[in-house]
């Protein structure tokens, strides 16, 4: 995941990056590895697991900067 590139079908300002602590920890299974999600414009951050990554920014209905990528 490139944390600086928009993700197709999600908000243009949404970013996802693997948690560095989990990245090489073989004891954590892939669905349980943490991912740091953020809104690049507002600075909001969430930490979720691979299995629970949201389909788009949770605040998409309240954000005045929301632009969905194609």
Protein Blocks (a to p, Z undefined) as FASTA:
>chain_A
ZZkbccehiafkbccdddfklmmmmkbcfklpccddddfknopacdddfklgcfbdfklm
mpmkbccdZZ
